[in-house]
């Protein structure tokens, strides 16, 4: 089962856990038009690997992210990221879904609207 983490819980989760990275699986168009998370301000590294335009998504992640890391996976509203987190978990990663994504999901505000750092 994939752990669901709201944007409002991210800072606390990072403070209580080690070896965390952020993986944004949105498209390049979304990164450029809507914005990008700036997790460096939270003390963690961000990776940008799109799930929808990369047929080798898991292989691309394997090249960039070590399995010792916990991965917080994010998309726009939490739909694509839960799929990505499941694919990664199937490969032996510890992957969690940011349930309200970058933009929010109608119930929770999302990374950007909650006021987490962006570029």
C-alpha positions, 0 to 999 in steps of 0.5 A: 500500500502506498503511503499518502502524504498531504502537502501540509505534512511534508515539512514534518515528514522530512524533519522526522525521516532521513534519505528523502528525495522529491520526484516530480512526474509531471510533464515538462510543459507543466514544469515550465507553465505552472512552476516547479517545487524548490525542495532544496529550500527544505533540505532535499533534492528534487528529480524531474522525470515525467511518467507520461512521456517516458516509456522507460520511466522506471529505468530513468528513475533507476539511473538517477535515484538510489534505492536507499532513498525514500521518494516523495512522488508528486504530480499535479493532483495526485493521480499520476504520482500514485501510479508512479509510486506503485511502479517504483514500489514494485521495483523495491523503492520506498515511494510515497504519494503526495496526495494533493500534488503540486496544484491541489486536488479539490480537498487539499491545497497542494504544494504550491497553494500550501506555500511550499517553496517553488521556482 
